[in-house]
Amino acid sequence: MPRILTRSRELQLRAESLLPGGVDSPVRAFRSVGGDPPFVTRAEGAYLWDADGNRYLDMFGSWGPMILGHAFPPAVEAIQQAAARGASFGASHAGEGDLAELVMQCFPSVERLRFTSSGTEACMSAVRLARGFTGRNFVIKFEGCYHGHSDAMLVKAGSGVATLGIPGSAGIPAETAQHTLALPYNDLAAVQAAFAAYPGQIACIIVEPVVGNAGTIAPAVGYLQGLRTLATEHGALLIIDEVMTGFRLSLGGAQQVYGITPDLTTLGKIIGGGLPCGAFGGRADVMEFLAPLGPVYQAGTLSGNPLAMAAGIATLSHLIADQQTVYAGLEQSTAAIADGVAALAREAGIAVTTNRVGSMFTWFFTDQPVTDFASAATSDTARFGRFHRAMMEAGVWLPPSQYEAAFVSTAHGSAELEILLEAARGALV
């Protein structure tokens, strides 16, 4: 029986008269997959409910933060208690240090850090700091890697930009974009060539260690270590963007999994327990170039917000205390989900390449291995759109883009696996 979205449609029409496209983030508009975007009224565990009372199995988890499921009771309680003491101070409080200590406990490369209100701010600030510290202008990033929507980072940025078929973004001066060198991911020779072409001019390399914004793409063996070596040889800083992978792939993020030590790390999503929060940190000598100690200015009224700190402390404390159970369970659940649907696709004669790292994964509708953005772009996006609509109709909410990762939480168990596989059987036709 078709799902009724009467109230969601009404809310969408109202939103379109108030917000550009009716959304505050473009991918929510479902333009690349078709169908009506439901309006969510509540979430709990592994599920979302819309304004018409429909329930959906959530496979994107607010784009990564909800590793412990929605409305995780300790986080809810911590937020409630913090709110009773005041939602924002604009002044220092002990929660900032408490959360910073937990982050540093998990990320040994972070000797000092500063909180922001988003991953975009964290990446923008880390790049500015790298430029200020090195006195250089050029930045190396990689095609399909998304580091937020600041001007310098929207060059070949994957994610929502790729979803909408936009090569970059209007409104970015050529003078800004010219200092961003966008190279193919997993291609060390291209990085070597860039350093040769711009000797002594490259401030930093910024990279998603596991790409999540062109779909899930793992680093080739030795790739991250090669970036570390090249950055060191040429006096540039290495920034590992762990906004998505931090606390997701392990307590110490991708840098723990792959044995890589960056100069700077950016964090977001899980660090705030579902509330707006980001952070950047790393070597003490680099971080001390920030005002008030140094000449690089960065600020934010809501940075270190007490509600976000409380939610982050509750979330990270649980991950630390129960790390073996959490990450082993996520590995098992995600493998069963990703591999289970891939097997159904093979049975149906549909070409699907499955990329998975830990509890993040993507089904690419292509018969090609996906190792960079160019190979991800061989996917049949029309086929993905049909699959997405059929899964939504069956009550499973996948990321509404071929170029986004899916995420699993500790709330996804055997019952959720059966729901998803049953939906996929009907959708893969």
C-alpha positions in Angstrom: 0.0 0.0 0.0 1.5 3.4 -1.0 2.7 5.6 1.8 0.6 8.7 2.4 2.6 12.0 2.6 -0.2 14.5 2.6 1.0 16.4 5.6 4.6 16.3 4.5 3.6 17.7 1.1 1.7 20.5 2.8 4.8 21.3 4.9 7.0 21.2 1.9 4.9 23.7 0.0 4.9 26.0 3.0 8.7 25.6 3.3 9.2 26.5 -0.4 7.5 29.9 0.3 10.0 30.5 3.1 13.3 28.7 2.4 15.1 28.4 -1.0 14.0 25.1 -2.4 12.1 24.5 0.9 15.3 23.3 2.6 18.2 24.4 4.7 20.6 21.9 3.0 20.2 21.0 -0.7 20.3 17.2 -0.5 17.2 17.2 1.7 15.1 18.3 -1.4 15.4 14.8 -2.9 16.1 16.4 -6.3 18.5 13.7 -7.5 16.4 10.7 -6.4 12.9 12.0 -7.0 9.9 11.5 -4.8 8.6 13.6 -1.9 10.9 14.3 1.1 9.1 13.4 4.3 9.1 15.9 7.1 10.4 14.3 10.3 8.5 14.7 13.6 10.6 12.5 15.8 13.4 10.0 16.0 14.3 7.1 18.3 16.9 4.4 18.1 17.2 3.3 14.4 13.9 4.9 13.3 12.4 8.2 12.0 8.7 9.1 11.9 7.2 11.6 9.5 4.3 14.1 9.8 1.9 11.5 8.4 2.8 8.9 11.0 5.0 6.7 8.7 8.0 5.0 10.2 11.3 4.6 8.4 14.4 2.6 9.2 17.1 5.4 9.2 20.2 4.5 7.2 21.9 7.9 7.2 21.8 8.8 10.9 21.7 12.6 10.5 24.6 12.1 8.1 26.8 10.3 10.6 26.5 11.7 14.2 24.0 9.2 15.6 26.4 6.4 16.2 24.4 5.4 19.3 21.0 5.8 17.7 18.6 8.7 18.0 17.6 10.0 21.4 20.3 8.1 23.2 19.1 8.4 26.8 22.4 9.6 28.5 22.8 12.3 25.9 19.1 13.4 26.2 19.5 13.6 30.0 22.8 15.5 29.7 21.2 18.0 27.3 18.2 18.5 29.5 20.4 19.2 32.6 22.6 21.6 30.6 19.6 23.5 29.2 18.3 24.0 32.7 21.5 25.8 33.6 21.4 28.0 30.4 21.6 27.4 26.7 24.5 29.7 25.9 27.0 31.7 27.9 29.4 33.3 25.4 32.0 32.7 28.1 34.2 29.9 29.2 32.9 26.9 31.1 34.3 23.6 32.4 32.5 21.5 29.8 34.8 22.7 27.1 37.8 21.3 29.0 36.0 18.1 29.9 35.1 17.3 26.3 38.6 18.4 25.1 40.2 15.9 27.5 38.1 13.1 26.1 39.0 14.0 22.5 42.7 14.1 23.3 42.5 10.8 25.1 41.3 9.2 21.9 43.4 11.3 19.4 47.1 11.5 20.6 48.0 13.7 17.6 45.8 16.5 19.1 47.9 18.4 21.6 45.6 21.5 21.6 42.2 22.0 20.1 39.5 24.6 19.6 35.8 24.0 19.3 33.6 25.4 16.6 29.9 25.1 15.8 30.3 22.9 12.6 32.7 20.8 10.6 32.7 23.5 7.9 34.0 26.0 10.4 36.6 23.5 11.7 38.0 22.8 8.2 37.9 26.5 7.2 39.8 27.4 10.3 42.3 24.6 10.0 43.2 25.7 6.4 43.5 29.4 7.5 45.8 28.3 10.4 47.9 26.2 8.0 48.4 29.2 5.7 49.2 31.5 8.6 51.7 29.0 10.1 53.5 28.3 6.9 53.2 31.7 5.3 52.0 30.0 2.1 48.8 30.3 0.0 48.2 27.0 -1.9 46.1 24.1 -0.6 45.9 20.6 -2.0 42.5 18.9 -1.7 41.1 16.0 -3.6 38.2 15.6 -6.1 35.1 14.4 -4.4 36.3 15.2 -0.9 34.0 17.7 0.9 35.4 19.9 3.6 32.5 22.2 4.1 31.2 25.1 2.0 33.8 27.7 2.6 35.0 29.3 -0.7 38.4 27.6 -1.0 37.0 24.1 -0.3 34.1 24.0 -2.8 36.3 23.2 -5.7 35.4 19.7 -7.0 33.9 19.0 -3.6 31.7 16.0 -4.2 28.8 15.6 -1.8 25.8 17.8 -2.4 27.7 19.6 -5.2 28.1 16.4 -7.1 24.5 15.3 -6.3 23.1 18.4 -8.0 25.5 18.2 -10.9 27.2 21.5 -10.1 30.9 21.7 -11.0 31.6 24.1 -8.1 29.6 27.0 -6.9 28.8 30.5 -8.1 29.9 33.3 -5.9 33.5 32.0 -5.4 36.1 34.5 -6.8 38.6 33.0 -9.3 41.3 34.6 -7.1 40.2 32.4 -4.3 39.7 29.2 -6.3 43.1 29.5 -8.0 44.9 28.7 -4.7 43.1 25.4 -4.4 44.7 22.5 -6.2 42.0 19.8 -6.6 43.7 16.5 -7.4 42.5 12.9 -8.0 42.1 10.9 -4.8 44.4 7.8 -4.4 46.9 9.3 -6.8 50.3 10.0 -5.1 52.0 10.9 -8.4 49.6 13.8 -8.8 50.5 15.1 -5.4 54.2 14.8 -6.2 53.6 16.7 -9.4 51.8 19.5 -7.6 54.6 20.0 -5.2 57.1 20.1 -8.1 54.9 22.7 -9.9 54.5 25.0 -6.8 57.8 24.6 -4.9 57.7 26.3 -1.5 54.1 27.6 -2.0 51.8 24.8 -0.7 50.6 25.3 2.8 48.8 22.1 3.4 47.2 18.9 2.2 43.6 18.4 3.4 42.1 15.0 2.9 39.1 12.8 4.0 41.1 9.7 5.0 38.1 7.7 3.9 36.0 9.6 1.4 32.4 9.8 2.5 31.2 12.7 0.3 31.5 11.0 -3.0 30.1 7.8 -1.5 32.4 5.7 0.6 35.9 5.3 -0.9 38.8 3.8 1.0 42.4 4.9 0.7 44.7 2.7 -1.3 47.4 0.8 0.6 50.1 3.3 1.5 48.3 6.3 0.2 47.8 8.2 3.5 51.4 7.4 4.5 52.5 8.8 1.2 50.7 12.0 1.8 52.3 12.2 5.2 55.8 11.8 3.7 55.3 14.3 0.9 53.9 16.9 3.3 56.9 16.5 5.6 59.4 16.6 2.7 58.0 19.8 1.4 57.3 21.7 4.6 53.5 21.6 4.3 51.0 20.6 6.9 48.9 17.5 6.7 45.2 18.0 7.7 43.2 14.9 8.2 39.4 15.7 8.0 37.8 13.4 10.5 34.5 15.2 10.6 32.9 12.0 9.3 35.4 9.3 10.3 36.3 10.6 13.8 34.9 8.2 16.5 33.1 6.4 13.6 35.8 4.0 12.4 37.4 3.7 15.8 37.8 5.8 19.0 40.9 7.3 17.3 39.2 7.7 13.9 40.8 6.8 10.6 44.3 8.0 11.8 44.2 5.2 14.4 43.0 2.6 11.8 45.6 3.5 9.2 48.5 4.5 11.5 48.9 8.0 10.3 49.8 11.1 12.4 48.6 14.4 10.9 49.7 17.9 11.9 46.0 19.0 12.3 42.8 17.1 12.6 39.2 18.4 12.0 36.3 16.8 13.8 32.5 17.2 13.9 29.3 15.1 13.8 29.8 12.4 16.6 31.8 14.8 18.7 28.6 16.8 19.5 26.3 13.9 20.1 23.9 15.2 17.5 24.1 18.9 18.4 26.0 21.4 16.3 29.7 21.1 17.1 33.0 20.8 15.5 36.7 21.1 16.5 40.1 21.4 15.0 43.3 20.6 16.8 46.8 19.2 16.5 50.4 20.1 17.2 50.8 22.6 20.0 53.2 24.8 18.1 50.8 25.1 15.2 47.7 25.6 17.4 49.4 28.4 19.3 49.5 30.5 16.2 45.8 31.1 16.9 44.7 34.3 18.7 45.0 35.3 21.5 48.4 33.6 21.4 49.3 34.2 17.8 48.4 36.2 14.7 45.7 33.9 13.1 42.2 35.0 14.1 39.3 32.6 14.6 36.3 33.1 16.8 32.6 32.0 17.3 29.9 33.1 19.7 28.4 29.6 20.1 31.7 27.7 20.0 31.9 25.4 23.0 28.1 25.7 23.5 27.2 24.1 26.8 24.5 21.9 25.3 26.7 20.6 22.6 29.5 20.0 25.1 27.1 18.0 27.4 25.9 15.9 24.5 29.4 15.2 23.3 30.7 14.3 26.8 27.8 11.8 27.2 28.4 10.3 23.8 32.2 10.0 23.9 32.1 8.7 27.5 29.9 5.8 26.4 32.1 5.1 23.4 35.2 5.0 25.5 33.7 2.9 28.3 32.1 0.3 25.9 34.5 0.6 23.0 35.0 -3.1 22.3 31.3 -4.0 22.3 30.4 -0.9 20.3 32.9 -1.2 17.4 32.7 -5.0 17.2 28.9 -4.8 17.0 29.0 -2.0 14.4 31.4 -4.0 12.2 29.2 -7.1 12.3 26.0 -5.2 11.7 27.3 -3.1 8.9 28.9 -6.0 7.1 25.6 -8.0 7.2 23.7 -5.0 5.8 26.1 -4.0 3.1 27.0 -7.6 2.0 23.4 -8.7 2.3 22.0 -6.2 -0.2 25.0 -6.7 -2.5 24.1 -10.4 -2.7 20.5 -9.6 -3.5 21.7 -7.3 -6.3 23.8 -10.1 -7.8 20.9 -12.5 -7.7 18.8 -9.9 -9.5 21.5 -9.4 -12.1 22.0 -5.7 -11.2 25.6 -4.3 -11.2 26.4 -3.0 -7.7 29.9 -2.2 -6.3 29.9 -2.2 -2.5 32.4 -0.1 -0.7 32.6 -0.3 3.1 34.9 0.8 5.8 33.7 0.1 9.4 30.2 1.3 9.9 30.0 3.5 6.8 29.3 2.2 3.3 27.9 2.9 -0.2 26.2 0.8 -2.8 27.4 2.2 -6.2 25.3 1.2 -9.1 28.2 0.4 -11.4 30.2 -2.7 -12.3 33.5 -0.8 -11.9 35.7 -0.7 -8.8 35.3 2.7 -7.1 38.6 4.2 -6.0 38.1 7.9 -6.7 35.5 10.4 -7.8 35.9 9.6 -11.5 35.0 5.9 -11.0 32.2 6.8 -8.6 30.7 8.9 -11.4 30.3 5.8 -13.5 27.4 4.9 -11.3 23.9 4.7 -12.8 22.3 7.5 -10.8 18.9 6.9 -12.4 18.9 3.3 -11.2 20.0 4.5 -7.8 17.0 6.9 -7.8 14.6 4.1 -8.5 16.1 2.0 -5.8 15.9 4.9 -3.3 12.3 5.5 -4.1 11.4 1.9 -3.7 13.2 1.6 -0.4 11.5 4.7 0.9 8.1 3.2 -0.1 9.1 0.1 1.8 10.0 2.1 4.9 13.8 2.3 4.6 15.4 5.8 4.3 18.7 5.7 2.5 20.9 8.8 1.9 19.1 10.6 -1.0 22.2 10.7 -3.2 24.4 8.2 -4.9 27.3 10.3 -3.7 26.7 10.0 0.1 27.7 7.4 2.6 25.2 5.4 4.6 25.8 4.9 8.3 24.9 2.2 10.9 24.3 2.8 14.6 24.4 0.5 17.6 20.6 0.6 17.5 20.6 -1.4 14.2 20.2 -5.0 15.1 18.9 -8.3 13.6 15.4 -7.0 13.3 16.5 -3.9 11.4 18.7 -6.2 9.1 15.6 -8.2 8.2 13.5 -5.1 7.5 16.2 -3.7 5.2 16.8 -7.0 3.3 13.1 -7.5 2.8 12.7 -4.0 1.4 15.8 -4.5 -0.9 14.3 -7.7 -2.3 11.4 -5.8 -3.7 13.4 -2.7 -4.6 16.1 -4.5 -6.7 14.0 -5.2 -9.8 
